[in-house]
Amino acid sequence: MKQIQKDTLSSMKQAMAAREFDKAAAIGAKIVRTHPKNTEFQLITSVAELQGSQPRRAFPRLSRLAQTMPVTDRHIGMVLQNLIAFARATSDYQSLITLAEKLHRQHRDQPLYAEFLATIIVEYDKRISVAPTYSPDMLRAIELLESIPESFNRYFQCRMVLAQLYVRTEMADKALALYEKLVALHPDDMTIRHRQISAQALIGQVDPAVCNSLDLIENHNETSTQPYLVVAFLRPQAMPESALPFLESIHDDATQNPTHRYNAAFALARTAEVKQEFETAFSWYKKGHAAHRAASPFDGAAEQAEINRIIAFGEADDAKVLATSRDDLVSDIGKDDDPSAPKPVFIVGLPRSGTTLTERIIGAHSDVHAAGEVGDFARAVGDVVGWGTIADQMKRIDRKAARAIRSKYLAAMKGYAPQAKMVANKTPANFLRIGQIRKVFPDAPIVHCQRHPLATCLSIYTTPFANPMRFADDLQDLADYYRGYEKIMAAFAVTDRDGQIFDLSYEDLVSDPETVAPRLLAHCGLDWQTECLEFYRSRQAAKTASLMQVRRPINSESVDKWQRFEPFIGPLVELYGGGDDDGKSSRNRTRAA
């Protein structure tokens, strides 16, 4: 009997080695039927199921093990890790969260289960939206991690995750204080140092971010490109000359991680740019984009097709409501509104078009909370009508769905700022969702930020976003994407009969803020307050590539910066048609497109 068992297990391992996972899972299922109490057989069978074509079969097996196995069992860690692998393979995080909640209730004195539940909550939240969203579950995850005692063997890892959550939920003071403690305890741990620097830069602690980055570069033989990138874009004049050969070697090494090659090229580009070596700088920007494009290809044709579908569905939706007044539409869709919830305002446009500046002006109003670049609207839509392309979602939003999305979104806005009268959502990419927004919030003001096309495109091209724009990796793709953006905004303008969209020219705003800003506030239904032009005094974190600009008064320094690269921009030059203003204004481009 033992020989038969040994031969069967050997056959299973051979199938696993040959990556014949379904065969291995079938063999394992036979073994565990005769040896149901053998934990190792159960585990190896679940691993085969997870890697095969039917990963859901692993969940009941792993769930039973997790609920019956004592926390002291040497296999418990592997069981929990395989459960996480199940959620990743199936996207069924809800089943896992339910199980994790049960385990935590049954073992409240065991930090392992608190960490497990927090881990699942955090991973699910990030899977739903790269951008932060209001989530009571995330606050729960923070409480769980804060409760874990120092005696727990994974206490350090829990503290690391907690620090990241503090940053994500804008608990800036807690984040910085925790990173200080972690660095003090582990001064030679480069992962902690890098995360501390990223948090400092994101929160707006420019001096500490630069000083810590320079310390790593000059005193710790730094091999990661992240500190170099921080110095290059926050204080490029401080970049040591000795760093340049190192960055060149990183970029030129094809075996390096594409992110490091991208960072190295952008750090070199920015360093050359401040020296006014613009041809060299642009060459490095191109090399950085080439490294990213090799790792993340972009399908421009598919993107344009999606834009055309969004336009078509938007026109069809408009035709359906032509006979309905906006008041009647709002009365129907908003009949279940929570009267205490703040009203929404959406700030949209391409990145680097002035959305952050606009949000800071509106957000400085005493009645407004500036939520930043958040993914709550997309999350509400996905929760109600399911995920997929924006166009496909538009098809599924009927009146019932619109009311449900509206309710979810308003609840999230109330979660951000229960006392505010209005919450501003500054998510540039929501320009693609204006059709959805108008179906859910026909009464919400939309601010469309515009800037000169070359200024916008060159700023996108030369900015090292945390999540690089794939359409910007090639100048022709960037030009095509800009045309698609103008096309979709022109289509929305045609159907904007009630003046829901306010077109805001960045150039007009910075040249005459005293005139333009009050008009902006009036469109949002807000009285003018002089504090709106003193937004730079705010301590609120600016999670944006524009963090340095929003900490200074309005100025026009960046209006013509694109001209330094004009000789090298290739296809982008076709976006500029000339004119009496020498391209300094973006006013009404999409209205006339």
C-alpha positions in Angstrom: 0.0 0.0 0.0 2.8 2.4 0.9 4.5 1.6 -2.4 1.3 2.4 -4.3 1.0 5.7 -2.4 4.6 6.5 -3.1 4.2 5.7 -6.8 1.0 7.8 -7.0 2.6 10.8 -5.3 5.6 10.4 -7.7 3.3 10.5 -10.7 1.7 13.7 -9.3 5.1 15.4 -8.8 6.1 14.4 -12.4 2.9 16.0 -13.8 3.6 19.1 -11.8 7.2 19.3 -13.1 5.8 18.9 -16.6 3.3 21.7 -15.9 0.4 19.3 -16.5 -1.4 20.9 -13.6 -4.9 19.5 -14.4 -3.5 16.0 -14.5 -1.6 16.6 -11.2 -4.8 17.9 -9.6 -6.8 14.8 -10.7 -4.1 12.5 -9.2 -4.1 14.6 -6.0 -7.9 14.5 -5.7 -7.7 10.7 -5.7 -4.9 10.7 -3.1 -6.8 13.0 -0.7 -9.9 10.9 -0.9 -8.0 8.1 0.8 -5.9 10.3 3.0 -8.2 13.2 3.9 -6.2 14.1 7.0 -2.9 14.4 5.3 -2.2 18.2 5.2 0.7 17.9 2.7 -1.4 16.0 0.2 -4.2 18.6 0.6 -1.7 21.4 0.0 0.1 20.0 -3.0 -3.3 19.2 -4.6 -4.6 22.8 -4.0 -1.4 24.1 -5.6 -2.0 22.0 -8.7 -5.6 23.2 -8.8 -4.7 26.8 -8.5 -2.2 26.6 -11.4 -4.6 24.5 -13.5 -7.7 25.4 -15.4 -10.1 25.1 -12.5 -8.6 27.2 -9.6 -12.0 27.5 -7.8 -11.7 23.8 -6.8 -8.9 24.8 -4.4 -11.0 27.1 -2.3 -13.1 24.6 -0.3 -10.1 22.5 0.4 -8.0 25.5 1.6 -10.9 27.0 3.5 -11.4 23.8 5.5 -7.7 23.6 6.3 -7.6 27.3 7.4 -10.5 26.7 9.8 -9.4 23.5 11.3 -5.6 23.9 11.4 -4.2 25.4 14.6 -2.2 28.6 14.3 0.9 26.8 15.5 0.8 24.3 12.6 3.9 24.8 10.4 1.7 24.7 7.3 -0.7 27.5 8.2 1.4 30.2 6.5 1.3 28.2 3.2 -2.4 27.7 3.5 -3.0 31.4 3.8 -0.7 32.2 1.0 -2.5 29.8 -1.3 -5.8 31.4 -0.4 -4.4 34.7 -1.5 -3.2 33.0 -4.7 -6.8 31.7 -5.2 -8.2 35.3 -5.0 -5.6 36.5 -7.5 -6.4 33.7 -9.9 -10.2 34.1 -9.7 -10.6 37.7 -8.7 -13.0 36.3 -6.0 -11.8 38.5 -3.1 -15.2 38.7 -1.5 -15.3 35.0 -0.7 -11.8 35.3 0.8 -12.7 38.4 2.8 -15.7 36.6 4.3 -13.4 33.7 5.3 -10.8 36.0 6.7 -13.4 37.9 8.7 -14.5 34.5 10.2 -11.0 33.5 11.0 -10.3 36.8 12.7 -13.5 36.6 14.8 -12.6 33.1 15.9 -9.0 34.0 16.8 -9.0 37.7 17.9 -6.0 37.1 20.0 -3.9 35.8 17.1 -2.2 38.7 15.0 -1.7 36.3 12.1 -5.4 36.5 11.2 -5.5 40.2 11.7 -2.6 40.6 9.3 -4.3 38.1 6.8 -7.5 40.1 6.8 -5.8 43.4 6.4 -3.7 42.0 3.5 -6.8 40.9 1.6 -8.6 44.2 2.2 -5.6 46.2 0.9 -5.0 44.0 -2.1 -8.7 44.0 -3.1 -8.8 47.8 -2.8 -5.8 48.3 -5.0 -7.1 45.8 -7.6 -10.3 47.7 -7.9 -8.6 51.1 -8.4 -5.0 52.2 -8.8 -6.2 55.6 -7.6 -7.2 55.9 -4.0 -10.9 55.5 -3.2 -12.9 56.2 0.0 -13.2 52.8 1.7 -14.2 52.1 5.3 -12.5 48.8 4.7 -9.2 50.5 4.3 -9.7 52.2 7.6 -10.4 48.8 9.1 -7.2 47.5 7.6 -5.3 50.3 9.3 -6.9 49.5 12.6 -6.1 45.8 12.2 -2.4 46.5 11.5 -2.2 49.1 14.3 -3.4 46.4 16.7 -0.6 43.9 15.9 1.8 43.6 18.9 5.6 43.9 18.6 5.9 40.3 19.7 4.4 39.1 16.4 7.1 37.6 14.1 5.9 39.7 11.2 5.6 42.9 13.1 8.1 44.7 10.9 6.4 43.7 7.6 3.0 44.9 9.1 4.6 48.3 10.0 5.8 48.7 6.4 2.4 48.0 5.0 0.8 50.4 7.6 3.1 53.2 6.6 2.1 52.8 2.9 -1.6 52.8 3.9 -1.1 56.1 5.9 0.2 57.7 2.7 -2.6 56.2 0.6 -5.2 57.5 3.0 -3.5 61.0 3.4 -2.6 60.4 7.0 0.6 62.3 6.3 1.7 63.0 9.9 1.4 59.3 10.8 3.1 58.2 7.7 6.2 60.4 8.2 6.4 59.6 11.9 6.3 55.9 11.3 8.9 56.0 8.5 11.2 58.0 10.9 10.9 55.2 13.4 11.4 52.4 10.9 14.5 54.1 9.5 15.9 54.7 13.0 15.5 51.0 13.7 16.8 49.7 10.4 19.1 52.5 9.0 20.6 50.1 6.4 17.4 48.8 5.0 17.2 50.4 1.6 13.6 49.5 1.0 12.5 51.5 4.0 14.7 54.4 2.9 13.3 54.4 -0.6 9.7 54.3 0.7 10.4 57.1 3.1 11.7 59.3 0.3 8.7 58.5 -1.9 6.3 59.4 0.9 8.2 62.7 1.6 8.1 63.7 -2.0 4.4 62.8 -2.4 3.4 64.6 0.8 5.4 67.7 -0.2 8.4 67.4 2.1 10.8 68.4 -0.6 13.8 69.3 1.5 13.8 66.0 3.5 13.1 64.0 0.3 16.1 65.6 -1.5 18.4 65.4 1.5 17.7 61.8 2.1 18.1 61.0 -1.6 21.5 62.8 -1.7 22.6 60.9 1.4 21.9 57.6 -0.3 23.6 58.7 -3.5 26.7 60.2 -1.9 27.2 58.1 1.2 25.6 54.6 0.6 26.7 53.7 -2.9 23.0 53.8 -4.0 22.2 51.4 -6.8 18.4 52.1 -7.1 17.4 54.8 -9.6 14.6 56.2 -7.5 16.6 58.6 -5.3 18.3 60.0 -8.4 14.9 60.6 -10.0 13.7 62.4 -6.9 16.7 64.8 -6.9 16.5 65.3 -10.7 12.9 66.5 -10.6 12.7 68.2 -7.2 16.1 69.9 -7.1 18.0 69.1 -10.3 20.8 71.6 -9.6 21.9 69.4 -6.7 22.5 66.3 -8.8 26.2 65.2 -8.3 28.1 65.1 -11.6 29.5 61.7 -10.4 26.0 60.3 -10.7 25.7 60.8 -14.4 28.0 57.9 -15.5 26.2 55.6 -13.2 22.8 56.5 -14.6 24.1 56.1 -18.2 25.4 52.6 -17.3 22.0 51.7 -15.9 20.1 52.8 -19.0 22.6 51.2 -21.4 22.4 47.8 -19.6 19.6 45.9 -21.4 19.4 43.4 -18.6 18.2 46.0 -16.1 14.6 46.3 -15.0 12.8 48.6 -17.5 11.6 50.8 -14.7 15.2 51.5 -13.7 16.2 52.2 -17.3 13.2 54.6 -17.6 14.1 56.3 -14.3 17.8 56.6 -15.3 17.0 58.2 -18.6 14.5 60.6 -17.1 16.9 61.7 -14.4 19.6 62.3 -17.1 17.1 64.2 -19.2 16.0 66.5 -16.5 19.6 67.1 -15.4 20.5 68.1 -19.0 17.3 70.2 -19.3 18.3 72.5 -16.4 21.7 73.0 -18.0 19.7 74.1 -21.1 21.1 71.2 -23.1 17.7 70.7 -24.7 18.7 68.3 -27.6 20.5 66.0 -25.2 17.6 66.2 -22.7 15.0 65.3 -25.4 17.2 62.4 -26.6 17.2 61.0 -23.0 13.4 61.5 -22.7 13.0 59.4 -25.9 15.3 56.7 -24.6 13.3 56.5 -21.3 10.0 56.2 -23.2 11.5 53.5 -25.4 12.5 51.5 -22.4 9.0 51.7 -21.0 7.3 51.0 -24.3 9.3 47.8 -24.7 7.9 46.6 -21.4 4.3 48.0 -21.9 3.2 48.1 -25.5 0.4 50.4 -26.5 -2.4 49.6 -28.9 -3.3 53.0 -30.4 -5.9 51.7 -32.8 -7.8 50.0 -30.0 -7.7 53.2 -28.0 -9.1 55.3 -30.9 -11.8 52.6 -31.5 -12.9 52.9 -27.9 -13.1 56.7 -28.1 -15.3 56.4 -31.2 -17.6 53.9 -29.3 -17.8 56.3 -26.4 -18.8 59.1 -28.7 -21.4 56.9 -30.5 -23.0 55.9 -27.2 -22.9 59.4 -25.9 -24.8 60.6 -29.0 -27.3 57.8 -28.6 -27.9 58.7 -24.9 -28.3 62.3 -25.8 -31.0 61.4 -28.4 -32.9 59.5 -25.7 -33.2 62.5 -23.3 -33.8 65.2 -25.8 -37.5 65.4 -24.8 -36.7 65.5 -21.1 -35.8 68.6 -19.2 -32.7 68.5 -17.0 -34.9 69.3 -14.0 -37.1 66.3 -14.6 -34.0 64.1 -15.2 -32.4 65.3 -12.0 -35.6 64.9 -10.1 -35.9 61.3 -11.2 -32.3 60.1 -10.8 -31.7 62.1 -7.6 -34.9 61.2 -5.8 -33.1 59.0 -3.3 -30.2 61.4 -2.6 -28.9 61.7 0.9 -29.6 65.5 1.5 -26.7 65.7 3.9 -24.2 64.4 1.3 -21.9 66.9 -0.3 -22.5 67.8 -4.0 -19.9 66.7 -6.5 -17.8 68.6 -9.0 -15.7 66.9 -11.6 -12.4 68.3 -12.9 -11.3 66.7 -16.1 -8.8 67.1 -19.0 -5.6 65.6 -20.1 -2.8 65.3 -17.5 -0.7 68.4 -17.1 -3.5 70.7 -18.4 -4.0 72.6 -15.2 -6.3 70.2 -13.3 -4.3 70.3 -10.1 -4.2 74.1 -10.1 -7.9 74.2 -10.8 -8.7 71.8 -7.9 -6.6 73.8 -5.5 -8.4 77.0 -6.4 -11.8 75.3 -5.9 -10.7 73.3 -2.9 -9.5 76.5 -1.1 -13.2 77.5 -0.8 -14.5 77.0 2.7 -17.5 74.9 1.5 -15.3 72.5 -0.6 -13.2 69.5 0.1 -10.5 68.7 -2.5 -10.4 64.9 -2.7 -7.6 64.8 -5.2 -7.2 62.3 -8.0 -9.5 59.5 -6.7 -11.1 56.5 -8.4 -14.5 56.6 -6.6 -16.6 57.3 -9.7 -15.1 54.5 -11.7 -15.4 52.2 -8.7 -19.1 53.0 -8.2 -19.8 52.4 -11.9 -17.9 49.1 -11.8 -19.6 48.0 -8.6 -23.1 48.6 -10.1 -22.8 47.6 -13.7 -19.7 45.5 -13.7 -16.2 46.1 -15.1 -15.1 46.3 -18.7 -14.6 49.1 -21.2 -16.0 52.6 -20.5 -18.2 52.2 -23.6 -19.6 48.9 -22.5 -20.4 50.3 -19.1 -22.2 53.2 -20.7 -24.6 50.7 -22.4 -25.5 49.2 -19.1 -26.3 52.4 -17.2 -30.1 52.7 -17.2 -32.0 54.9 -14.8 -32.0 52.3 -12.0 -28.2 51.8 -12.4 -27.7 55.5 -12.5 -29.5 55.9 -9.2 -27.4 53.2 -7.6 -24.1 54.6 -8.9 -25.2 58.1 -7.7 -25.9 56.7 -4.2 -22.6 54.9 -3.9 -20.6 57.9 -5.1 -22.4 60.4 -2.8 -21.8 58.1 0.1 -18.1 58.0 -0.7 -17.9 61.8 -1.0 -19.6 62.1 2.4 -17.0 59.7 3.8 -14.2 62.0 2.6 -15.8 65.2 4.2 -19.1 64.8 5.9 -19.3 68.5 6.8 -18.4 69.8 3.3 -21.0 71.1 0.9 -19.1 70.0 -2.2 -16.3 67.6 -2.9 -14.0 68.1 -5.9 -12.8 65.0 -7.8 -9.7 65.9 -9.9 -9.2 62.8 -12.0 -8.0 63.9 -15.5 -8.9 60.6 -17.2 -12.6 61.2 -16.3 -12.8 63.1 -19.5 -13.4 59.7 -21.0 -16.3 59.2 -18.5 -18.2 62.4 -19.1 -20.9 60.4 -20.8 -21.2 58.3 -17.7 -21.1 61.3 -15.4 -23.9 63.0 -17.3 -26.1 60.0 -17.0 -25.5 59.8 -13.3 -25.1 63.4 -12.3 -26.8 65.6 -15.0 -26.7 68.4 -12.3 -23.0 68.2 -11.4 -20.7 70.9 -12.7 -17.9 69.6 -14.9 -14.7 71.7 -15.3 -12.8 70.9 -18.5 -9.2 72.1 -18.2 -7.5 73.0 -21.5 -4.0 74.1 -22.2 -2.0 74.7 -25.4 -1.6 71.3 -27.2 2.1 71.4 -27.4 2.5 72.6 -23.8 0.2 69.7 -22.7 1.9 67.0 -24.8 5.4 68.1 -24.0 4.7 68.2 -20.3 3.2 64.7 -20.4 6.2 63.5 -22.4 8.7 64.9 -20.0 7.0 64.0 -16.7 8.0 60.8 -14.9 4.5 59.8 -13.7 4.3 57.1 -11.0 2.2 55.1 -13.6 3.7 56.3 -16.9 1.2 57.1 -19.7 1.6 54.3 -22.3 0.2 56.5 -25.1 3.0 59.0 -24.4 5.9 56.6 -25.2 5.8 57.4 -28.9 5.4 60.9 -30.3 3.0 59.8 -33.0 0.9 57.9 -30.5 0.9 60.9 -28.3 -0.3 63.2 -31.1 -3.0 60.7 -32.1 -4.2 60.4 -28.5 -4.4 64.2 -28.2 -6.5 64.3 -31.4 -8.8 61.6 -29.9 -9.1 63.7 -26.7 -10.1 66.7 -28.8 -12.5 64.7 -30.8 -14.3 63.3 -27.7 -14.5 66.6 -26.0 -15.9 68.3 -29.1 -18.6 65.6 -29.2 -19.5 66.2 -25.6 -19.5 70.0 -26.3 -22.1 69.6 -29.0 -24.5 67.8 -26.6 -23.8 70.1 -23.7 -27.1 72.1 -24.1 -27.4 73.0 -20.4 -23.9 74.4 -20.0 -22.8 71.6 -17.6 -19.2 71.8 -18.9 -17.1 74.8 -18.2 -14.1 75.1 -20.5 -11.2 76.6 -18.6 -8.1 77.8 -20.4 -5.0 77.4 -18.4 -3.3 80.3 -20.1 -6.3 82.6 -19.4 -6.4 81.5 -15.7 -2.7 82.2 -15.0 -2.7 85.4 -16.9 -5.8 86.9 -15.3 -6.8 84.8 -12.2 -8.8 87.6 -10.6 -11.2 87.5 -13.6 -11.2 83.8 -14.5 -11.2 82.2 -11.1 -14.5 83.9 -9.9 -16.2 82.7 -13.1 -14.9 79.2 -12.4 -16.3 79.3 -8.8 -19.6 80.7 -10.1 -20.0 77.7 -12.5 -19.6 75.4 -9.5 -22.4 77.3 -7.7 -19.9 78.8 -5.2 -19.6 82.4 -4.0 -16.2 84.0 -4.5 -13.7 83.9 -1.6 -10.3 85.6 -1.9 -8.8 82.6 -0.1 -9.3 80.7 -3.4 -6.3 82.4 -4.9 -4.2 81.6 -1.8 -4.5 77.8 -2.2 -0.7 77.4 -1.9 -0.9 78.0 1.9 -2.7 74.6 2.3 -0.8 71.7 3.9 -2.9 69.1 2.1 -0.8 66.6 0.2 -0.7 67.1 -3.5 -0.5 63.6 -4.9 0.4 64.8 -8.4 3.3 65.5 -10.7 2.5 69.2 -10.2 3.3 69.2 -6.4 5.9 72.0 -6.7 3.6 74.3 -8.7 0.6 74.0 -6.4 2.8 75.1 -3.4 3.4 78.5 -5.1 1.1 81.4 -6.0 -0.3 81.3 -9.6 2.3 82.2 -12.1 2.8 82.0 -15.9 6.3 80.5 -15.8 5.4 77.3 -17.6 3.2 78.7 -20.3 5.9 78.7 -23.0 8.2 76.1 -21.7 7.3 73.7 -24.5 9.1 76.0 -27.0 12.5 74.9 -25.8 11.8 71.4 -27.3 10.0 72.6 -30.4 12.9 71.6 -32.9 12.7 68.0 -31.7 9.0 67.2 -31.3 8.3 65.7 -34.7 4.6 64.7 -35.2 3.5 66.9 -32.3 4.1 70.0 -34.3 1.1 69.2 -36.4 -1.1 69.8 -33.4 -0.3 73.5 -33.5 -2.1 75.3 -36.2 -0.7 78.7 -35.5 -2.8 81.8 -34.9 -2.8 85.3 -33.7 -2.0 84.3 -30.2 1.2 82.5 -31.2 -0.3 79.4 -29.6 -0.4 80.8 -26.1 -4.1 80.1 -25.6 -6.1 76.9 -25.5 -9.4 78.7 -25.4 -12.3 76.8 -27.1 -10.1 74.4 -29.1 -12.4 71.5 -28.4 -15.6 73.6 -29.0 -14.3 74.3 -32.4 -12.8 70.9 -33.2 
